[in-house]
Amino acid sequence: MRNSGVLVRRNAGYNRFGLVIARTLIELGWEATTAIEAVQAGTIPLGLNNSLT
């Protein structure tokens, strides 16, 4: 897969939004923890802010 950007807009719901993005990355072949870390490190600091433990 080539490097490409994706724009996703949200209206409300940081965790829901992060969950959808992480799940999409997993469906594209990413490992779950890598997808979660990518969402948390991205431009949505509150996305998926629940503890992994």
LOVOMI-692256 format. One record per atom (N, C-alpha, C): atom name; x, y, z; residue number from 0; residue in three letters. Coordinates in steps of 0.1 Angstrom, whole numbers, always signed. Layout:
% residues N
('CA',(X,Y,Z),NUM,'ala')
...
END
This chain:
% residues 53
('N',(+8,-12,+0),0,'met')
('CA',(+0,+0,+0),0,'met')
('C',(+9,+12,+0),0,'met')
('N',(+6,+22,-8),1,'arg')
('CA',(+14,+34,-9),1,'arg')
('C',(+10,+43,+2),1,'arg')
('N',(+18,+52,+6),2,'asn')
('CA',(+15,+62,+16),2,'asn')
('C',(+5,+72,+11),2,'asn')
('N',(-6,+73,+18),3,'ser')
('CA',(-16,+82,+14),3,'ser')
('C',(-23,+87,+26),3,'ser')
('N',(-29,+99,+25),4,'gly')
('CA',(-36,+105,+37),4,'gly')
('C',(-51,+102,+36),4,'gly')
('N',(-57,+103,+47),5,'val')
('CA',(-71,+101,+48),5,'val')
('C',(-77,+112,+58),5,'val')
('N',(-87,+119,+54),6,'leu')
('CA',(-93,+128,+62),6,'leu')
('C',(-106,+123,+67),6,'leu')
('N',(-108,+123,+81),7,'val')
('CA',(-120,+118,+87),7,'val')
('C',(-125,+129,+96),7,'val')
('N',(-138,+133,+94),8,'arg')
('CA',(-144,+143,+102),8,'arg')
('C',(-153,+137,+112),8,'arg')
('N',(-154,+144,+124),9,'arg')
('CA',(-163,+139,+134),9,'arg')
('C',(-171,+150,+140),9,'arg')
('N',(-182,+147,+145),10,'asn')
('CA',(-191,+157,+151),10,'asn')
('C',(-190,+157,+166),10,'asn')
('N',(-189,+145,+172),11,'ala')
('CA',(-188,+144,+186),11,'ala')
('C',(-184,+129,+189),11,'ala')
('N',(-179,+127,+201),12,'gly')
('CA',(-176,+113,+205),12,'gly')
('C',(-161,+110,+202),12,'gly')
('N',(-152,+115,+210),13,'tyr')
('CA',(-138,+112,+208),13,'tyr')
('C',(-135,+97,+208),13,'tyr')
('N',(-140,+89,+218),14,'asn')
('CA',(-137,+75,+218),14,'asn')
('C',(-143,+67,+207),14,'asn')
('N',(-156,+71,+203),15,'arg')
('CA',(-162,+64,+192),15,'arg')
('C',(-154,+67,+179),15,'arg')
('N',(-150,+79,+177),16,'phe')
('CA',(-143,+83,+165),16,'phe')
('C',(-130,+75,+165),16,'phe')
('N',(-122,+75,+176),17,'gly')
('CA',(-110,+68,+176),17,'gly')
('C',(-112,+53,+174),17,'gly')
('N',(-122,+47,+179),18,'leu')
('CA',(-125,+33,+177),18,'leu')
('C',(-128,+30,+163),18,'leu')
('N',(-135,+38,+156),19,'val')
('CA',(-138,+36,+142),19,'val')
('C',(-125,+37,+134),19,'val')
('N',(-116,+46,+137),20,'ile')
('CA',(-104,+48,+129),20,'ile')
('C',(-94,+36,+132),20,'ile')
('N',(-93,+32,+145),21,'ala')
('CA',(-85,+21,+149),21,'ala')
('C',(-90,+8,+142),21,'ala')
('N',(-103,+6,+143),22,'arg')
('CA',(-109,-6,+137),22,'arg')
('C',(-106,-7,+121),22,'arg')
('N',(-107,+5,+115),23,'thr')
('CA',(-104,+5,+101),23,'thr')
('C',(-89,+1,+98),23,'thr')
('N',(-80,+6,+106),24,'leu')
('CA',(-66,+3,+105),24,'leu')
('C',(-64,-12,+107),24,'leu')
('N',(-71,-18,+116),25,'ile')
('CA',(-70,-32,+119),25,'ile')
('C',(-75,-40,+107),25,'ile')
('N',(-86,-36,+101),26,'glu')
('CA',(-91,-42,+89),26,'glu')
('C',(-81,-41,+77),26,'glu')
('N',(-73,-31,+77),27,'leu')
('CA',(-63,-29,+67),27,'leu')
('C',(-50,-37,+70),27,'leu')
('N',(-50,-44,+81),28,'gly')
('CA',(-39,-53,+84),28,'gly')
('C',(-30,-49,+95),28,'gly')
('N',(-33,-38,+101),29,'trp')
('CA',(-24,-33,+113),29,'trp')
('C',(-27,-42,+125),29,'trp')
('N',(-17,-43,+133),30,'glu')
('CA',(-18,-50,+146),30,'glu')
('C',(-27,-40,+155),30,'glu')
('N',(-35,-46,+164),31,'ala')
('CA',(-44,-38,+172),31,'ala')
('C',(-37,-28,+180),31,'ala')
('N',(-26,-32,+187),32,'thr')
('CA',(-19,-22,+196),32,'thr')
('C',(-13,-11,+187),32,'thr')
('N',(-8,-14,+176),33,'thr')
('CA',(-2,-4,+167),33,'thr')
('C',(-12,+6,+162),33,'thr')
('N',(-24,+1,+159),34,'ala')
('CA',(-35,+9,+154),34,'ala')
('C',(-39,+19,+166),34,'ala')
('N',(-41,+14,+178),35,'ile')
('CA',(-45,+22,+189),35,'ile')
('C',(-34,+32,+192),35,'ile')
('N',(-22,+28,+192),36,'glu')
('CA',(-11,+38,+194),36,'glu')
('C',(-10,+49,+184),36,'glu')
('N',(-13,+45,+171),37,'ala')
('CA',(-13,+55,+160),37,'ala')
('C',(-25,+65,+162),37,'ala')
('N',(-36,+60,+166),38,'val')
('CA',(-48,+70,+169),38,'val')
('C',(-44,+79,+180),38,'val')
('N',(-39,+73,+191),39,'gln')
('CA',(-35,+81,+203),39,'gln')
('C',(-24,+91,+200),39,'gln')
('N',(-15,+88,+191),40,'ala')
('CA',(-4,+97,+188),40,'ala')
('C',(-8,+107,+177),40,'ala')
('N',(-19,+105,+171),41,'gly')
('CA',(-23,+114,+160),41,'gly')
('C',(-28,+127,+164),41,'gly')
('N',(-36,+134,+156),42,'thr')
('CA',(-41,+147,+159),42,'thr')
('C',(-53,+147,+168),42,'thr')
('N',(-57,+136,+173),43,'ile')
('CA',(-68,+135,+182),43,'ile')
('C',(-63,+130,+196),43,'ile')
('N',(-58,+139,+204),44,'pro')
('CA',(-52,+135,+217),44,'pro')
('C',(-62,+128,+226),44,'pro')
('N',(-75,+130,+225),45,'leu')
('CA',(-84,+123,+234),45,'leu')
('C',(-90,+111,+228),45,'leu')
('N',(-86,+108,+215),46,'gly')
('CA',(-91,+96,+209),46,'gly')
('C',(-86,+83,+216),46,'gly')
('N',(-95,+74,+219),47,'leu')
('CA',(-92,+62,+226),47,'leu')
('C',(-84,+64,+238),47,'leu')
('N',(-90,+73,+247),48,'asn')
('CA',(-82,+76,+259),48,'asn')
('C',(-85,+67,+271),48,'asn')
('N',(-92,+56,+268),49,'asn')
('CA',(-94,+46,+279),49,'asn')
('C',(-81,+38,+280),49,'asn')
('N',(-78,+32,+292),50,'ser')
('CA',(-66,+25,+295),50,'ser')
('C',(-67,+11,+287),50,'ser')
('N',(-56,+6,+283),51,'leu')
('CA',(-55,-7,+276),51,'leu')
('C',(-55,-18,+286),51,'leu')
('N',(-53,-16,+299),52,'thr')
('CA',(-52,-26,+308),52,'thr')
('C',(-65,-29,+315),52,'thr')
END
